[in-house]
Amino acid sequence: MPRGYKMMLSFENWPAEDRRRWEVAFKISDQFDDSGCGARLAPATRRARREAYGRFLGFLSATHPNRLTAPPEARIERRIVAEYIMWRRKSGAERSLAADLGLLRSALKLISPDTDWSWLLIIIKRLAATTPREPGKYHLVTSDQLYLLGIELMDRTVADAGSAACIRRAHAFQYRDGLLIALLALIPLRSRTLAALRIGQHLARIGDLWMLDIPAADTKNRRPLDFPISREITTRLDVYLEQFRSRIPGAAKHTGLWASHKSRPMCPDGIYRAVCKRTKRAFGFPVNLHRFRHAAASFWSIHDPANVRGVKDVLGQASFATTEKHYIMAQSRIAGRALAHAIDGVRKSALGS
């Protein structure tokens, strides 16, 4: 990788006008004023666009430093984009280049929203169409397979521990991961939402069942979600909270549902690594958190194709232009129950055969 590629300008080193415009784009005003065009973007999306723009500024700093004194919209043109593409290709970033240019265009739209950037989109599409792709392997996995893996991990942990007095740290992590996988199979939440779950806040006991009550602030689409947790997972969740979670060091210091070994809740990356590790060991290939969402859609389409459109509700997505808030909440409950019931039926059939 050439030295120049590493020259990504940090935000503190951006030109003053760029920093000012970036901050304006993310300004959140009150309901009587206009917020910035990027005010509702998720933190990860902001970070990706900021880094893409920082890489472009690093390129300009190394090759055309005089352009940094011009306004942001005056620095970039077709010739400069062609040079930037060649500069990036020297690093071997061919397959990610089109995606990174897409992020750069999104960043430019935040910094200079009144400029027409459609010409750059044409270049990005042409680049994507000509980029060589590696044939990928797609391993079909469905929610029932993932659910059974989670149940197996928890049952094996209980058998290995023998009694509550013999529970070790490794047992606690294995039971936690099994519960994670089983819950994700029933309710395939996004990683940020999953990591944000807090006992007593998002997780509440209603009668003899646990419920997930997730506010809009903790979802990608800024839509509240409300899911009942099945009776079997409720029972296993009780076991986790009463016997295993406390064996994870520092778990008593916070209310995060998924305790880590660092005395704080698991972060999205930590959850990702744990789930990929367990699924790769079981299936021979890792199943990341987004694949759980595909798995739910695959399972539903196989076992209930007539009602497959209902998967949008269990995934917390809306396919209509406008949808009533309470309708969404009700549909997520119904969809969650339907998926849980279907998976439980397949599991019972497997055990009986």
Sequence and secondary structure as in RCSB ss.txt:
>XXXX:A:sequence
MPRGYKMMLSFENWPAEDRRRWEVAFKISDQFDDSGCGARLAPATRRARREAYGRFLGFLSATHPNRLTAPPEAR
IERRIVAEYIMWRRKSGAERSLAADLGLLRSALKLISPDTDWSWLLIIIKRLAATTPREPGKYHLVTSDQLYLLG
IELMDRTVADAGSAACIRRAHAFQYRDGLLIALLALIPLRSRTLAALRIGQHLARIGDLWMLDIPAADTKNRRPL
DFPISREITTRLDVYLEQFRSRIPGAAKHTGLWASHKSRPMCPDGIYRAVCKRTKRAFGFPVNLHRFRHAAASFW
SIHDPANVRGVKDVLGQASFATTEKHYIMAQSRIAGRALAHAIDGVRKSALGS
>XXXX:A:secstr
  GGGG    GGGS HHHHHHHHHHT    TTS   TTTTS HHHHHHHHHHHHHHHHHHHHH GGGGGS HHHH
  HHHHHHHHHHHHTTT HHHHHHHHHHHHHHHHHHSTTS  HHHHHHHHHHHHHS           HHHHHHHH
HHHHHHHHHHH SGGG  HHHHHHHHHHHHHHHHHHS   HHHHHH BBTTTEEEETTEEEEEE GGGSTTS  E
EEE  HHHHHHHHHIIIIIGGGSTTGGG  BSSB TTSSB  HHHHHHHHHHHHHHHHSS   HHHHHHHHHHHH
HHH GGGGGGHHHHTT   SS   HHHHHHHHHHHHHHHHHHHHHHHHHHHH 
